[in-house]
Structure formats: structure tokens, C-alpha cells
Amino acid sequence: MNIQAIIIILIFIAAVFYVGRIMYKSIFAKKGCGSNCKCGVDFSGIETGKQNQ
């Protein structure tokens, strides 16, 4: 096996690992998206009827 084939195989393995990692994160994601948009915040403990004084 020459060096060019080894390099191509390594690049292919790295690409498969990268795509697999992206797919794994999208399927088994944590609650929320991980950014600062507050989409994973639990609002169940907040009172809905806020009174103005």
C-alpha cells in the first residue's frame, strides 16, 4: 500500500467519524439546543398570574 492510499483511507475514516458524531449528537441531544436561547429552560415553577403593584 502506498502513502497516497493510506492518506485517503485516513481522511475517509475521519469524515465517517465526523458525520457519525454529528448524527449521534442530533439523535441523543440533551434537553435544549445548547445555545443561549433558553429553549431548554423549565418554566413549570414560575407563577402565571403576576400582579402589578
N, C-alpha and C positions, 0 to 999 in steps of 0.2 A: 504494500500500500504506500502510495507516495504522499508527500506532505500536503498537497492540494486536496486530496480526498479526505484526509484527516481533518483539515480546517473546515471543509464543507460539512462534514458529519458533526463536528463540534458546534458550528453555527446552527445547524438544524436542531440538534438536541437543546440548545439554549432557547431557540424560538418555540419549540414544543413546550418546554418548561415555562416560559413566559406566558404563553396562551393558556396553558393549564392553570397557572396561578391566578390569572385574571378570571377564568371561568369558576374556579373554586371560590374566590372572594365574592363573586356575584351570586353564587348559589347559597353559600353559607355565610352571608353577611351578618354582621352584628345589627342590633336594633339601631336604626338611623343610618344616615349616609356617611357619617364621619366628618362632615364639614361643619361649618359654624351656622347652619341654617335652622337649628333647633328642631329638626324633624323627628328626632328620637327622644324628645323630652316627654315625660309622663305628666300630664296636666290633671290627673284624676284627683289630686289633693287640693286643688285651687277652688275656692268658693265661686259660684257662678253669679250670685247676686251681690255685686259690690255696691255699697251705699255711699253716696256723696254726702259730705257734711258741710 
